Amino acid sequence: MKISNDAEEIVERMWVCTEEKGMESVPLDTLGMEKESAEILELIEKKNITLQGNNVILNQKGIENGRNVVRRHRLAERLLVDVLDTKGRYIHNAACEFEHVLHRGIDDKICTLLGHPRTCPHGRNIPEGECCRKAKDRIERVVAPLSTLSNGQQGKVAYFDIKDEERLQKIMSMGVLPSMPIGLVQSYPSYVFDLEHTRYAVDREMADCIYVKIESEV
C-alpha cells in the first residue's frame, strides 16, 4: 500500500538513521514529530513503524519503503548532476521533489541510463536495485574503473565513486566530467589518460575513482 509523500520523507530519514548510522530506533523529537502527527498515524496504520514510548522503530515494510525512497533520492541527485548539470544547494531540494515521482520501474530505467552508479554525488551509497543485480555481470564488463582499462581502451566518463571532497575537486579541476570521452594511454608507473585534447596523469587511487563506460577497445 503506497504511503503519502510526507510519510515517505519520514521513513527515508529513519532508514538513514537505522541502516546507515546504526540507530535501533529514532526519537520522535529527532523527526520533529509527535505521536498524533498525521504522518506517524499513517505509518502506524500502514504497518511501516511501531511506536515504543517516544521512539519510532521501522518495521520490515518501513525498511523496504525507506530503502526505496533513499534509492530514488540518490539516483535523482545523480541524474541532476550528471545529466542536467545541476549544481549547488538546489540538488538536494530538487531531488526531494524527484524522489516522489520516480516510482518503481522508472527508477530502474534511470539507474540503467546512468550506468548503475554506486554512489550519489555526495559519496553516499545508492542502494542496489533489481536492475543492478540482473545487469551486474554485463555492467562489470561495460562500466569499469579507469584503473582496470587496458592501454588504448576508450569510453566515456560514467560517474565518480569518491568520498574525499579534495580528491573530487582535483578530478573536476582537470575537466573530468560525466559523459566526456576518455582513453587510457598507459597504466605504469602512473595512469595516463587523454581527455579531449589534453593528457593527464593520476595515481592508482585516483584512477580507481573514475568509472568509465567502455565503448571501444584497441
N, C-alpha and C positions, 0 to 999 in steps of 0.2 A: 504494500500500500504506500503510495507516494506521500511524502511529507511536504509541508509548505517550505517556501524559500527561507523564511525566518528560522524555522526549525532546522533546516539544513545547515544554516550558519552555526547553530549550537552544536550539532553533532560533529561538524567539521572541527571546531575549536576543541571539543572534547577528545576527538581522535588524536589530534596533535599532542594534547596533554598526556593521554594514556599510552598511546602506541609509540610515540617518539620521545616523550620526556619521562616516561616510566611511572606516571602517577596512577595509583589504583582507582582513585575517584577524584572528582573535581568539585570544590565547594561552590555553592550557588553564588556566593559573593564574587568569586573569580569570573563567573559567567555574566555577572551583572543581572542576575535573575532572582525571582522569588518563587516560592512553591506554587503560588497562584498564577504565575506568569502563563500567558496563553501558550507560548512555545513549550514550556515544561509540561503543561497539562496535555498538549497534543502528543508529545513524545512518549509520555507515560501511557496514554490511551493506545498508541500505535506500537507499544512494546519495544521502543528504542532505548529507553532508560528506566532505571529504578532509583527511587529516592531512598537514601539511608540517612535519616536525620536531615542535616543541611548539606549533605554531599550527594553528588549525582554519579551514578555508575552506568556505564554503557553496557547494554545487553548485546547479544550477538547481532541482532538486526541493526542496532545502532552502530556497532563496529563496522558492519558492511556498508551502511549508508554513509558514515563518516569517511571511510576509506574512498568511496566513490566520489564524494564531493571534493576531497583533497586532491584526488587524481585529476578531476576535471579542472579544478582551480589552477593547478600547476601546469597542466597542458595548455590552458588558456594563456598563462603567462609566457610559455614558450612560443605559442602562436603569435602573441602580440609583439614579442621581442624579435623573434627570428624571421617572421614573415611580414608583419605590419610595421616593423622598425619603430615600435613604441618605446619611449624612454622615460626614466624618472619616476616620480611618485604616482603617475597615472596608471602604471602597470597593475598594481595591486587592486586599485578601485575598479578598473575595467575588468580584471579577471574575476572579481567578485560578481559582476554582472553576467559575465560569460558562463560561469560555472553552473548557473541555474538553467541555462538553455542547452548546454551540451549533454543531452540525455543519452542514455545507453545506446550505443551504436554510433552516434555522431562522434563521441569522444574517441572511439576506436579508429574512426576514419581520420580524425585529426592526428591521432598518435601515429598512424601509419604514414600520413603525409609528412610528418616531422621526422620520420626515421626511428620511431620508438625511443625517444630521449630518456635517459636515466635520471636526469636532474632538472629542476627548474632553474631559471636564471639566477636565483639566489643560492644555488648549490644544494637545495633540499631534494631528497629522493622523491621521484614520482612513482607511486605505487603501480606495480605491473598489472597490465590488463590481459584479457584473454587473447587479444590480438598479438601482444608481445610474446606470450607463451607459444602460440601457434607459429609465429614467424621467427622464433629465436634462431633456429639453425640457418635460415636464409639470411637474416639480418647480420649474423656474425660474419657472413661472407661479403655482404654488401656494404654495411656500415661498420667501420673499424677504426681504432685509434691510429693516428698518423704513424706512431712508432711501430706498428705491425705491417705497414705497407712495404712492398718491395721497391727497390730503386727503379724509377721510371713509371711507377704506378700513379695514376691520376684520378681525380674526382672533384667533388665539391665539399666544402666545409658543411657538415651536418649540424653539429652543436658542440658545446664545450661541457665536459664533465669536470668541474673545478669548484672548489670551495674556498680557495685562497683569493681574496679580493685583489691583492697586489699582483698575483700571477695573472689573474683575469685581465687586469688593466694593462699589463705588459703585452699580453696576446693581442688585445684590441688596439693598442697603440701601434702595432705592426700593420694594422689594417686587416687582420684576420677576422672575418665576419661570416656568419652563416650564408650559404649559397655561393660563396666565392670559389672560383676554380683554384685548385691547389694540386701540386705534383711533387712527389718526393724525389729528390736528386741523389742523396746519399744518406746512409744511416750510421756511418762511423767516420771519425770519432764523435761527431755530433750529427744531429738530424738537420739536414739542409733541404729546404723546400722552396719551390717557386710559387709566388703569389702574384698573378698578373705579370708585370714586367720586372718584378723585384725578387731578389733571392735572400732568404733569411736562414739563420742557423739557431737551433734551440737545443736544450739538453733533453735527456730521456723523460724526465718528469713533465716537462712542458709538452713534449710530443705525445705523451700518454693522455693528455687532457683534451687534445684536439681530435674530434671524431669526424671521419671523412666518409661521405657516400661515394663509394668507388664506382667509377663509370667506365674506365678502360684500363687495360694493362698492356705493358710493352713486352 
